[in-house]
Amino acid sequence: MGRIVVYGAGGRAGRRAVAEAWRRGHEVVAVVRDPAKHEGVAGEGIRLVAGDAADVEAVAATAAGCTAAIAAAAVYGEGTDPDAFFRASAKALVAGLGRAEVPRLVLVGLASLLPDATGRRMLDDPAFPAEFRPFCEAHAAGLDLLRTAPPELDWLYVSPAGDFDHDAGRTEAGYRVHPHGDAGERISYPDFAVALLDEAESPRHSRTHLAVTGAS
């Protein structure tokens, strides 16, 4: 097994990614801004460290010796600047992982940036809630920067096809790839983590936005 670094390891998607990587026998470097707030993430085979996905030096240091990286770090809410963060983190992840010679990056993304069945981004639907638009546009700016990454970094942006089922657990059916965004689709966080680890371990999709949903 390899060593996988997870940025944003204290969040809902990040914690599940850490747990799934550990379940598969990987060493895990779990990166959070403040380890004191996420002590429950640490455990045998899981090293909890302080770091910032928007800082090149921190990314390079925490990713050293890793075979793949998963990025689930985000900022949201009063007093934060999502646009600055997602632009900076995209640049830092590309540069830092390059220095650490980590070839694979899997990022947790937003369904709103997917095209729907008509080919229109879900974000561009006139009915899309205006209060969420700045955060989504910030994510889009980061994704645009990621698309300029050198070919040495094999990246993948993964999101639910619609949304998370926040209360559901891991299912035997797992997940399936969905051809487009669909606001009615749902996937559990544990099943989403399976998709992240599948792509981190054995890449099947490259340099694109992948939509996944529950398989049942």
N, C-alpha and C positions, 0 to 999 in steps of 0.2 A: 504494500500500500504506500501511498505518497503522503505528502504534507500539503494541506490546503489552508490558505489564509482567507478569513471571512471578515470583511469590513462592514461595520454596522452590526456587529454580532449581538448587540443587546436589543435590537428591534424584533418585531414579530416574525418577519421573514428571515432575518439573520440568525435568530436563535434556532429556528427549525433547520436552517442550513448547517449550523454547527452540529446539531444533534444527528442529522442524517449522515454527515461526513464521519462523525465518531462511530455511528452504528455500522458503517461500512469498513471500519478498521483504519481510517486515516488518522494521522496526527493532525491536530487542528490548532492553528493560531487564530484566536478570536480577538479581533481588534475593536475596541470601543474608546470613546473619548475619555470616560472616567470609569476605570475598573471598579472603584469603590461602590458604584451604583449597580453593578452587574456581577457581583461575586458568585451568584448562582450559576453563571455560565461556565465557570471553571470546573475542572474535574480531571480525572486520570486521562491522559492523552489529549487534554484540551488546555492550551496555554493562553490565559487571558492577559492581554497587554494593552497599554495605552497607545493610541495612535489616531491620526487624522487622515481620512481618505483624500482630503484636499491638500495635503502637504507631500511634496515629492520625496523629501528625505525620509519621512515617516513611512511612506509606502515602500520605498526601496528597502528600508531596514526591516520592516515587519514581514515582507515577502521573501526575504533571503532564504534560499533552500527549499522553497515551495514549488510544487508542480503545477498548481493552478490557483486562481484567485476568484472569489465570489464577492461582489460588491452590493451591499444592501443598505449602505449608509445614506441618510437623507436628513434634511432639516425642514421644519415646517412650523408655522405659527408665529405669534407675535414676537418681535425681537430678532427674527432670523431673516436671512437674505437668500432664498432658494436659488435665485438666478446666479448670484455670485458663487454659491456653493457648488452647484452642479457643473458650471463651467470650470471651476478650479479643480473639482474632483476628477472630471474627465481628463484634464491635462495631467494632473498628478498621477493618476492611475496608469496612463499610457507611459509617461516618462519613468515613473518609479518601478513599474513592473519590467520595463525595458532594462533598467539598470540591474535589477535582480534576476534578469533572464528567465522570467516566468512567461511561458508561451501562451497560456490560456486565461481569459478573463470572461466570467459570466456575470452579468449585471441584472439586478432586479429593476424592472421598468414599469411603465404605466400603460394600461389598456387604452387610455384616451388618445394615445399617439398612433394606434393601429387604424388602418382603413377598415371601414365597415363593408358590408356586402355590395354596396354601390361604388366602393373605391374612395369614398370621402373619409377623411380622418374623423374619428368619433369626436374629437375636440372641436371640430369645425361645424358640428351640428348646432343650429341656432338655439336649440333647447338645452345645450350643455350649460350647467350652472356657472354663472359668471364668477362666483367667488373662488372656484377651483382653477380658473383659467391661468392666473399668473404662475401657480405652482407647476401646472402641466407644461406651460411654455418654458419654464426654467428647465424642466426635465428634457424637453425637446432641444434646447440649446446645448445641453450636455451631450445628447445623442448625436447631434450634428457634428460636434467636435470629435466625438469618438470615431465617426466615419472617416476622419482624416488620419487615423492612426496608421503607423507604418505596417507593412504586411507581416512583420515578425510577430505582432500581437494578434492572435486569433481570438477575437472578441465575439460575444453574443449578448444581445439585449433581450431578456425574457420577461414577459408579463402575463397575467391572466388574460384570457380572451375578453372577459367581462369584469369580474370582481372576485374578491376572496369570500368564501363562506367562513366567516370569522369563528364560528362555533364548532365546525366540523373537524373530525380527526383524520388520521391516516386511513385510507381505504384499501381494500385488496385490489380493486380495479386500477387504482393509481390515476394516471392522467393520459390525455391524448393531445396531439397537436391540432390546433384549430386553424382553419384557413384564413380567418379574418377576425376583426373585432366584433363582439356581439355582447351588448349590455346585459343580456339575459343569462349568460354563461357564468358558472361559479366553480371554484376549485378551493380545496382546503389548503391551509398553509403547509401541513405536513406533506401532502401530495405535490404541492408546488416545489417543496424542497427536494423531493425525489427527482423532479425534472431538472432542477439546478445541478444536482450532483451527477445525474446521468450525463449532462452536457459537459460538466467539468472533467469527468473521468474519461469519457469516450465521445469526443465532439462529433456530432452529426449535422450540425448547422453552424454556419460561419458568417460573421460580419453582417448580421441581419437582425430584425426584430421578430422574435418567435412568440407566438401566442399559444398558451396551453390552457386546458380546462379539464374538469373532472371526467373520468372515463366512463362512469356509470350512467 
